[in-house]
Amino acid sequence: MTADDRRRHPHSRAVALEHPRAQSGWILGLGLSAVVALGAATMVRADGHSEAIVSHGYSSFGELKYDADITHLDYVHPDAPKGGEISTWALGNFNSFNPYARAGRAASLASIGSEALLTSTLDDPYGAYCFICTEMEYDEELSYVTFTLREDVKFWDGTGVTADDVEFSFNLILEQAIPEYRTVRATWIDTVEVLSPYKIKFTFTDDAPKRDRMGFAGGTPVWSKAWFEETGARLDESTTGLFMSTGPYMLDEYEFNRQVIYKRNPDYWGNDHPFNVGKNNFDAIRIEYFSDRSAAFEAFKAGEYTFRAESDAKDWAVNYDFPGVRDGHVKLETLPDGNVGQALSFVFNLDREKWQDPRTREAVSLMFNFEWTNAKLFDGLFARPVSFWPNTPLAATGAPDEGELAILEPLVAEGLLPESILTEEAYVPVVQDPERAKPSRRVFRQAGALLDEAGWIAGDDGIRRKDGEPLTINIIQFNPLYDRVINPYVENLKSIGIDAGLERMESAQYVERRRAGEFDMTNQGFQMGFEPGTVLFQWFHSATADNSSRNLMRLRNEAVDRIIPQVIEADTLEDLETRVHALDRVLRHVGFSIPQWYNKDFWLAYYDQYRHPENMPELGVGLYDFWWYDAEAGEQLRAAGALR
């Protein structure tokens, strides 16, 4: 597979949780299709029908990259040394270690100890491999999958993992996971059967999408049944510690809202597993919490923590010229991000009547000048995500092709979409003047005309009203980094008669207000994958509009609802691409979001005591996965006084 092929179809393991940075396979699943894996052994009945397929993994839309006799992943340094600490930072606070609950705010990396039956790699776009299992068996129709567990897997307390723990964990998620997850997946499983202490079978219903079945069953985190029963812990409540798990890192010590430290498990069962060779190299991972970005940056310059993934373009462009960088103590590195770009956006709360008129939304959208924002605030380092799949072949472009028309025409015939969508090019925002914060007179006139048509008429005081009520916009945010972006936007909105304002609050209140729908507009980062599956329900379907950490805009659109299942049912790459084009086109037509920006690269700054392989995978940086500590370099930094 060429680099272009990998960029065309890499996977994304995004998770539909309240805490968008948490990562695990169980919510999205592993996005797998009904393609038989390379190296699978197929047993055939006498009548010629497929009886069972036995394999070490499962591949989506292609063959597995790695054979069953793999010794290590291609992109790791198999002899990477163990030891040392890596430290980074987080903004805000935390009061829980449960990333699966809506209650509380989970600590950074709170899912670090969880492992599942299957795992994925950063260089195999669609592959999923047995990890806690030794093999998997399924039929050609994917009506079931049976996993044979490894017998050497241990929880942190030394007890062995059995099929009973897998069954318990799977059922726990179905019973206590966030509602948006249960709403979508509750009807996918017919039975879960423990066949022996190390064998478990999942039988699927016809409702379960085929491409999501293997990941749904095999992507579940495995926790200790005995520990849950003994402690009474629940998946839907905040916790003061991690769930009893099997992973390479455990909770060491913490102080709420200040610091959390994870330590490498010295008795980790998987040290010699081929998928772990060259990985899990740090003895400790420390996260320092800060309430202010400026304070966090100053702490990094002073060596209070040692690794920083920068997200502020202005800082990256001009503020990394400090003594540590000039002296060579701090290394700056830009690595390409081969995943689907995270489309940062403003989103409207569509439950509020005033935002249900697309003309009003379009007028408000026109007042955001991305070109000026990017040029003057971000040194031109960002791109605008006009699509929900930016910079990928999944983005809709131009007018619909024949395949898209076959999807869109029935929806137009039923009155769910306008006829114009069949001939017009996919929506892209107006390109504005990068030298002026305010939109041009032409854009002002266009926005004013739209508001007039929608019934929002400017009064003598300049404020637009309908039925005596002023048009107001309350933009909520907790991060002061956004002030410089939002404040000019607010001024533009005021200039066309909208009573706009920014309400900034502390992070816990921000989370609660978003959950409760108590806002006019807020930020949302749309992180799609190259193989969209049932997670689309959590992002865009009416079924999750009332209670979703993804569908913050409360989108309820029948055309979108009708296209999503077609995307999920696509069983070839060509069909998937065509159907995603149609979905992307309709989502952009609806206009519930205002695209802000996305970054095509990772910006990394770190004290020059960390190393990574030269052949980095395109689908992730792998900081806590396969980087390592250079002890000699660390001693030199301390001798030079660069680190405390």
Secondary structure, DSSP 8 states (H G I E B T S, - for coil): --HHHHHHS-------SSSTT---STTT-----SB--TT-EEEE-TTS-EEEEEESEEESSS--SS-TT--S-TTS-TT-----EEEEEEES---BS-TT-SSS-B-TTTTTT--BSEE--SS-TTEEEESSEEEEEE-TT-SEEEEEE-S--B-TTS-B--HHHHHHHHHHHHHHS-HHHHHHHTTSEEEEEEEETTEEEEEE-TTS-HHHHHHHHHT-B---HHHHHHH---TTS--SS--S--SSEEEEEEETTTEEEEEE-TT-TTTT-TTTTT----SEEEEEEES-HHHHHHHHHTTSS-EEEE--HHHHHHS--SHHHHTTSEEEEEEE--S---EEEEEE-TTSGGGSSHHHHHHHHHT--HHHIIIIISTT--B---SSSTTSTTS--SS--HHHHHHHHHHHHTTSS-GGGGTS---------TT-SS--HHHHHHHHHHHHHTT-EE-TTS-EEETTEE-EEEEEES-GGGHHHHHHHHHHHHHTT-EEEEEE--HHHHHHHHHHT--SEEEEEE---SS--THHHHHH-GGGTTS-SS-TT----HHHHHHHHHHHH--SHHHHHHHHHHHHHHHHHHT-EEEEEB-SEEEEEEETTEE--SS--TT---HHHH-EE-HHHHHHHHHTTS--
